[in-house]
Amino acid sequence: EAGVTQSPTHLIKTRGQQATLRCSPISGHTSVYWYQQALGLGLQFLLWYDEGEERNRGNFPPRFSGRQFPNYSSELNVNALELEDSALYLCASGPLDRAEQYFGPGTRLTVT
Amino acid sequence: GQSLEQPSEVTAVEGAIVQINCTYQTSGFYGLSWYQQHDGGAPTFLSYNALDGLEETGRFSSFLSRSDSYGYLLLQELQMKDSASYFCAVRMDSSYKLIFGSGTRLLVRP
């Protein structure tokens, strides 16, 4: 069974640009979660999508947005990039009725 | 606000037992999860406790006391490969979103 996949592995952008990160969940999982992990820190919840709808979002500004496609893959968009957006962005999927989440390898975003 | 407290670092010897504690203060609580993350890797799920008591999975056990807002992860027969960061995470409501602690870096020495 394939795990959660994310692309790209690394992304380098300049301040003010937009970044698009992609995630494909484990087959059969309808929920996708996005987290931000700044260097050496814990994970901060960003967004939760299920069945194509945004179900919950964390304490992040509106320039962090995303969507979930009919095949349950998901996209995270970060507009007007700031230096402090540099972090590892992790996507996780999970079955809706279970607590465990399965994480992808992440996208390392660097804003210069 | 929501807060989870766990020690920043723990060091133990190969073959020993180590306990990583987590105390939480959140506006809601459904359950406590534990994740392991090796350097440069993705977090991997270890355990989830929704009810008070001890859950055992091989060398790893996890405990929860809801009345004390406290839990711990117990790692037995430590191996070098257990050197990693361990995160506790609270599921606050029915949404399954997780609030993570800042992580405990475990160093296992020979």
HADDOCK unambig.tbl for C-alpha pairs under 7 A between the chains (distance, minus, plus):
assign (segid A and resid 41 and name CA) (segid B and resid 102 and name CA) 5.63 0.50 0.50
assign (segid A and resid 42 and name CA) (segid B and resid 100 and name CA) 6.16 0.50 0.50
assign (segid A and resid 42 and name CA) (segid B and resid 101 and name CA) 5.97 0.50 0.50
assign (segid A and resid 42 and name CA) (segid B and resid 102 and name CA) 4.17 0.50 0.50
assign (segid A and resid 42 and name CA) (segid B and resid 103 and name CA) 6.00 0.50 0.50
assign (segid A and resid 43 and name CA) (segid B and resid 100 and name CA) 5.74 0.50 0.50
assign (segid A and resid 44 and name CA) (segid B and resid 99 and name CA) 6.97 0.50 0.50
assign (segid A and resid 44 and name CA) (segid B and resid 100 and name CA) 6.84 0.50 0.50
assign (segid A and resid 45 and name CA) (segid B and resid 98 and name CA) 6.69 0.50 0.50
assign (segid A and resid 45 and name CA) (segid B and resid 99 and name CA) 6.66 0.50 0.50
assign (segid A and resid 48 and name CA) (segid B and resid 97 and name CA) 7.00 0.50 0.50
assign (segid A and resid 99 and name CA) (segid B and resid 96 and name CA) 6.37 0.50 0.50
assign (segid A and resid 100 and name CA) (segid B and resid 45 and name CA) 6.27 0.50 0.50
assign (segid A and resid 101 and name CA) (segid B and resid 45 and name CA) 6.65 0.50 0.50
assign (segid A and resid 102 and name CA) (segid B and resid 44 and name CA) 6.61 0.50 0.50
assign (segid A and resid 102 and name CA) (segid B and resid 45 and name CA) 6.81 0.50 0.50
assign (segid A and resid 103 and name CA) (segid B and resid 42 and name CA) 5.97 0.50 0.50
assign (segid A and resid 103 and name CA) (segid B and resid 43 and name CA) 6.10 0.50 0.50
assign (segid A and resid 103 and name CA) (segid B and resid 44 and name CA) 6.71 0.50 0.50
assign (segid A and resid 104 and name CA) (segid B and resid 42 and name CA) 6.19 0.50 0.50
assign (segid A and resid 105 and name CA) (segid B and resid 41 and name CA) 6.29 0.50 0.50
assign (segid A and resid 105 and name CA) (segid B and resid 42 and name CA) 5.01 0.50 0.50
assign (segid A and resid 106 and name CA) (segid B and resid 42 and name CA) 6.91 0.50 0.50
